[in-house]
Amino acid sequence: MNRITEWMKVARRILMMSVWGLATSSVALAAENALQEEVAALYDQSLEPLFKHFHANPELSFVEVKTAARMAKELSALGYEVHTGIARTGVVALLRNGAGPLVMMRADMDALPVKERSGLPYASQVIQENLEGQRFPVMHACGHDVHITSLIGTAKMMVSHKQTWSGTLMLIAQPAEEWKDSGAAAMRAAGIWERFGTPDFALGFHVAADIEAGKLFASRGAAYSAVDSLDIVVPGIGAHGASPHRGRDPIVIGAQIVLALQTIVAREVSPREPAVVTVGVFRAGNKRNVIGEEARLELTVRSDSGQTRTQLLAAIERIAVNIGRAGGLPEDRLPYIEMKGGVPVTENDANLASQVLKAWADELGEARIAVYEREGMGGEDFPFFTQEPAIPSVYFSVGGTSQARFAAFEAQGQSLPSHHSPLFQIEPRPAVISGVLGTVIALRSLMPKREEGGD
């Protein structure tokens, strides 16, 4: 009988805990719904026209003059301390809210030299001169309009919910993510940490056309790959095309280098380690009966770790130089490498990513977190903010395409237009709302409210 009584007591405790858990879940769900409803209302009232304005008025890298001015105006009106003209067009906005960490959130502003063919009623008709004086049609073909619209939404939400967090929020509108000279690197070179403080944490996101709109994703490892742009210069010894024995043909040597480079990923890198070596351009020769004096190979090299990056670059140089030797080039005319720029791996802090993922799951539910695996090896200049000194960071993804749009393309046997395509488009409402929600929840997780007088 005593055992039955004890069992009944245990059962009652379990039942009470379950009821308490359901009540707690209901409170959390109500808070979640309230937050989503507030952001959705904000989108309908002010963010939708702002998104359409940015989409219809894109600007190229380092000439985002009007975009930067609009960002500064919006942020100033909200009470942020705004600094402009950093690395040409960069904007830094600060909101101080008591003791706590300094947390950075970045959004890139620039568009691409692409003629828009999306068919949207607010499609870009802009033609603009770039930094080098060339004129191009311009389009937000990579979703940066989602990023900057969401940044303004985040700025508004953080102001209206100051009672829920403590610390200093740093919002960055960055130029030239798409340019050969990184806007992130330029802003760091302009001394933003020295002027405004080094962040304790850093956040950023990219809208993703291959993730369902409304969903969020954060990797616990590499979010984006390291990208290195380099040229292999192959000297030759000129001769008549009818007397090839009198020269050393850089086209033949270059062709052998192209083929040999394919063995690096296939035979030198672990099959479980992502790596890409692509020769995109082969330039050589001026006339069919002349053996020229130079060939130039233009490469993009991708990797997901610093070790693999070093391995790839060393192997490329070793192969190029030694095939030159095998082709009979003298030691003073061997092939050589010209580095043209690159970005490091965008590596998320695993513990911080787990914290952000938990915060999203707690407030939005597990169903809002995407199951996602990268198919390509795109790069980002965001790491120039988070390296030297190392800043724990999370760079996450926001879904941008509705299920209906996925289904429509699949039914036609077509692939969804990718980023940088003239047909690229995003579902702005769920993307911007999720961008704001994901950012605000992450920020509040990193900047919990501190009681006055507390540590």
Buried (B, 14 or more C-beta within 10 A) or exposed (E): EEEEEEEEEEEEEEEEEEEEEEEEEEEBEEEBEEBBEBBBEBBEEBBBEBBBBBBBBBBBBBBBEBBBEBBBEBBBEBEBBBBBEBBBBBBBBBBBBBEBBBBBBBBBBBBBBBBBEBEEEBBBEBEBEBBEEEEBBBBBBBBBBBBBBBBBBBBBBBBEBBEBBBBBBBBBBBBBBBBEEBBBBBBBEBEBBEEBEEBBBBBBBBBBBBBBBBBBBBBBEBBBBBBBBBBBBBBBBBBEBEEEEEBBBBBBBBBBBBEBBEEBBEEBBEEEEBBBBEBEEBEBBEEEEEBBBBBBBBBBBBBBBEEBBEBBBEBBBEBBBBBBEEBEBEEEBBBBBEEEBBBBBBBBBEEBBBBBBEBBBBBBEEEBBBEBEBEEBBBBBBBBBBBEEEBBBBBBBBBBBBEEBBEEEEEEEEEBBBBEBBEBBBBBBBBBBBBBBBBBBBBBBBBEBBEEEEE
